[in-house]
Amino acid sequence: MADSNSNRQDPASDAGDASAGIEAAAPGKTAPSAERPPVVAFRNVTKSFGDPPHAKVAIQGVTFTVEDLPDKGELVAIVGPSGCGKSTLLRTIAGLKPHFPPTTGEAFVLGKPIEEPGPDRGLVDQKYSLLPHLNVIENISFGLKLRGMAKSERHDQAEAWVRKVGLEGSEKKYPGELSGGMQQRVAIAATLVLHPRVLLMDEPFGALDPGIRLRMQELLVQLWSEQQATVFLVTHSVEEAVYLGDRVFLMASNPGRLIEILRVDRPTGSPEQSRRQPWFLEFSQQLLNKLEEVSGAPAALQV
């Protein structure tokens, strides 16, 4: 994203170009060929739950590619009405049952078919997923402990992440003693300390107060630029998607499907500064209109 003085294209034409670029399904069982394999690629992925004729189709025919760009991670924001399969898409990348494996189609991470969860992918969701009997340092370092790292080394790394996410002074506190925003900082640190190549975030800030949510968005941009990971972020907030996304995946429901990909400039200022820019307001309104079209119900701008 850039400020209003940038050479940014009109959002409508930008969205149309991106939409036209959705790839067609590739035949066969091989990963997409490239000098650097894509970080994530879906080829005509469909997921159904239950047995015919009463099976419920969560996503249908989803195809996209996120390229591996040297020294540059991409953040993909996923928006759409409830029940359009956003979380199914995310959990398919993670390799988590029952959303994985796909009913039909192929899904790849770093050029290899997804077979199970792995350390190259990390998931952060709205529930924070913290262990209540462990303090902040222990929660952040827990994944490193499972990898067999020595206690002193993993605690050093955890302490470094405590500073990165602004939790100095809370190292010995337990999740029940932390606010929602602080718990989410711990969850993000516990995931990023493992250096996943792909960070999956399912409504991570949805339960936070608006002011705290803005600060968490700003923190995510900062950490993401340092990690240079590929991020998939599911959100119901149009403004969050526009502020954070390099691309916005617009999904529709019944069945869940990817219908459009919109390109967005990277942020250069705080969430508050960006939201005052004319292009940001125009882009957000156009995305909101598209959401209303696919959901068939009025939508409202959210923080």
Buried (B, 14 or more C-beta within 10 A) or exposed (E): BBBEEEEBEEBEEBBEEBBEEBEEBBEEEEBBEEEEBBBBBBBBBBBBEEEEEEEEBBBBBBBBBBBBEEEEBBBBBBBBBEBBBBBBBBBBBBBBEEBBBBBBBBBBBBBEEBEEBBEBBBBBBBEBBBEEEBBBBBBBBBBBBEEEBEEEEBBEBBBEBBEBBBBEEBBEBBBEEBEBBBBBBBBBBBBBBBEBBBBBBBBBBBBBEEEBBBBBBBBBBEBBEEBEBBBBBBBBBBBBBBBBBBBBBBBBBEBBBBBBBBBBBBBEBBBEEBBEBEBBBEBBEBBBEBBBEBBEEEBEEBB
